Amino acid sequence: MTRAALPILALCALLAGCDDGAFTPSGGSEAGAALDARAVEAGVLPNPENIEFAGRFETRSDLGIDKFCAVKTGSDRFDVGFLAVFGPESKCEGTGTASVQGDKVEITLNGKGACTFAARYDGIELRFAGAVESGCARYCSDRASLSGTHYFMIEPGDSAARNTLGREIDRLCG
């Protein structure tokens, strides 16, 4: 061990001993939970008990506008559609269904073969899993992938979702 590494090692050991025991079983601190509760009260964060999944989602970039939509069909079931743009000729696009349990979303695409993958939704952002099954490639052009794409809720409600336009699919949630 070099002489320069000793102070760094000592600092790491000191910081490791700084636990004040104020952590809650969920892994967050009591102060963090209180701050989150106040943010929900103020309307800065969505109330996790009242998160609305039906609606129109978008993410804008230099390559285009990625779109996602969800129309409620049952208590935790939705018809969904999406468009992920990777340039003028490169994209992923499809429709299917989703089931929602808390912040977990399971999406199943249909029409071009089997494709089921996990996503997360926190009331603001929907994030697709970083790796999806190989069958999902059928919904994408060459050099495009829906892995890790994300979308932000921009307009809640079924009617907003039904107005979401695709490229090859006229209305993604029509």
N, C-alpha and C positions, 0 to 999 in steps of 0.2 A: 504494500500500500504506500502511495506517495504521501509526502508531507502535506501537499495541498488538499488531499482527499479527507484528512482527519477533521478539519473544521466542518466540512460539508456533512460528514457522517455524524458528527456530534449534533449539528443542527437538526438533522433528520430524526435522530433519537429523541431530542428535546421536543420537537413538534409532535411526534407520535404519542408522547405522554400528556398532551394537552386536552384529552377528552374530559369534558366536564360532566358527563353522564346525563346531559339534557336531551338525548336523542330518543325519539319515539320508536316504537316497534316497527313502524312502516319505513324507517330509514331516514326520515326527515327530522329536522329539529322542531321543537315546540314553537320557537320564534318564527320559523319558516311557515309552519301550518297556520299560525295566527296571521301572518302577513298575507298568505293566500286567501284566508277567509275574509280579510278586509278588502282585498282586491275583488273578490266575488261580490261582496256587498256594494262596492263602488261601481260595479259593472265593467271593471277593467279585464277581469277574467270571467269566462263563462262558468255558470254554476254546473258542476259535474252531475248534479241530480236532474238537470233540465236541459241537457244538450240536445239540440235539434240536428239530425243528420240529413233530413230531406232538404234539398236545395241545389244551388249552382255554385260550383267551385272553379277557381282559375288560378293559374300561375303564369305570369308574363316574363318573357326573356327576349333576347335578341333573335332567337330562332323562331319565335311565334308564341301563341297562347295555348297552354295546356289547359284542358277542360275536363271536368268531372261533374256528373249530376246523379242525384238520387231521388226517386219518387217512392213514397211510403206505400207498401202493399199489405202490411200486417203490423202487428205490434213491434216487432224487431226485424222486419223483412222489408227489402227495398229492391226496386228495379233500378239498375245503374247503367251508365254509359261513360266512356272516357275517350279522350284524344290527347296523346302526348306527342308534341311536335319536336322534331330534331332537324328541321330545315324544310325547304319547299317541297322536296320529294320524299323525305324520310319521316316516318311517323309510326305510332302504335294507335290502334283504334278498335273499339269493341263495345259490346253490351253484355249484360248478364244480370246477376242478382247478388245481393249482399245481405248478410245477417250481422246484427250489431249486438254485442254484449259488453256494456261499459265502454271502455275505450278501444276494445278489440273489434275489428271488422274482418269478416271473412268474405272475400269476393270470389265468385265463380263466373267466369265468362262462358258464353255459349255461342255457337254458330260456326266456329272454325276448329272445334276440337276441345278436349279437356284442358282447363286452365283454372286452378284454384290457388289463391294465395292470401296471405295475411296482410292486414293494414292496421294502422292505428289512427284514431281520431280523437283529438283533445277538445273539440268544440270550436276550434279555429282552423287547424291544419290537419289534413288527411295525408298520411305518409304511407306509400306502398312499401312492402318488404324489400330489403336490399337484394334478395335472391328469390326468384320465382321458378316454378317448375318449368322444364324444357318445353312442354306443350304450349306455354304462353307465347313463345316466339312466333307462332302462327298468326298472331294478332298484330305483328310488327313487320315493317319493311326491313331490308338489309341494313345492318349497322344501327338499328334502333332497338331499345329495350324498355319495358315498363318498370323494370327493377329500380327501386329507390325514387321513383317519381313522387312528387307531392303537389298538393292543391290546397288553396285557401278558400274557406267559405266566403263568398261575396254577396250571396242573396239567398236567404232561407225560403223554404216552401216548395211544394210540389209544382205550382205554376211556374216558378222561376226555373226549376229543373227541366220542365217540359220545353222551355225555350232555348235550351243549350244545343247549339249547332255543331255538327261534325264536318268532316271532309267528305268521305264516301258515304257515311251514314247521315242522312239529312238532319234528323233530330235524334240526339243521343239518348234522350229519355222521352221520346215522343209517344 
